[in-house]
Amino acid sequence: MIFKINDLKSKEVINISDGARLGFVHDAEFDSENGNITSIIIPGSYKFMGIFGKENDLSIPWENIEKIGEDLIIVKL
């Protein structure tokens, strides 16, 4: 399958283990040697009204992606 990063950004990420909604893809990490995606990045949520910063971004290895659908990406964490 061939994906554009913009196609991935429009999909919500769900953890199949507990049904948690993790957010939307913000970015991806690539292997510079072969151009393959190695992980997707979900931005961390903001703490109390953004005053206290935000949590760390969540990096999900490509191997943990179970299924990519039209609207969702199902992962196993």
C-alpha positions in Angstrom: 0.0 0.0 0.0 1.1 3.5 -0.7 0.1 6.4 1.6 0.7 10.1 1.6 1.5 11.6 5.0 -1.5 13.9 4.6 -3.8 10.8 4.2 -2.5 9.5 7.5 -3.0 12.8 9.2 -6.7 12.7 8.6 -7.1 9.4 10.5 -7.8 8.9 14.2 -5.6 6.4 16.0 -7.4 3.9 18.3 -5.6 1.4 20.7 -7.2 -2.0 20.1 -6.1 -3.2 23.6 -8.4 -0.8 25.6 -10.3 1.1 22.9 -8.6 4.4 23.9 -8.7 7.2 21.4 -5.1 8.4 21.1 -5.6 11.3 18.7 -4.7 12.0 15.1 -1.4 11.4 13.3 0.8 14.5 13.5 3.9 13.3 11.9 5.9 10.2 10.9 9.5 9.0 11.2 11.2 7.5 8.2 14.2 5.2 7.6 16.5 7.4 5.6 18.1 4.4 3.8 15.0 2.9 2.3 12.3 5.6 2.8 10.0 3.3 4.8 7.9 4.7 7.6 9.2 3.4 11.0 6.7 5.1 13.3 3.8 7.5 13.4 3.7 10.4 15.9 0.6 11.4 17.9 1.0 14.8 19.6 0.8 14.9 23.4 -2.2 16.5 25.0 -2.0 19.9 26.6 -2.1 20.1 30.4 -4.4 22.5 32.3 -5.4 25.1 29.7 -1.9 24.9 28.1 -0.4 26.8 31.1 1.6 23.9 32.4 2.9 22.8 29.0 2.0 19.5 27.3 2.7 15.8 27.6 5.3 14.1 25.5 4.4 13.1 21.9 3.5 9.4 21.5 5.6 7.5 18.9 4.0 4.3 17.7 6.2 1.8 15.8 4.9 0.8 12.4 4.9 -2.8 13.6 2.2 -2.0 16.1 -0.2 -0.8 13.5 -2.9 -3.6 13.1 -5.1 -2.0 10.4 -5.4 1.2 8.4 -9.0 2.0 7.4 -10.7 4.9 5.7 -11.2 6.9 8.9 -9.2 5.0 11.6 -5.8 3.5 12.3 -6.0 0.6 14.8 -2.9 0.0 16.8 -1.9 -2.4 19.5 0.0 -0.9 22.5 
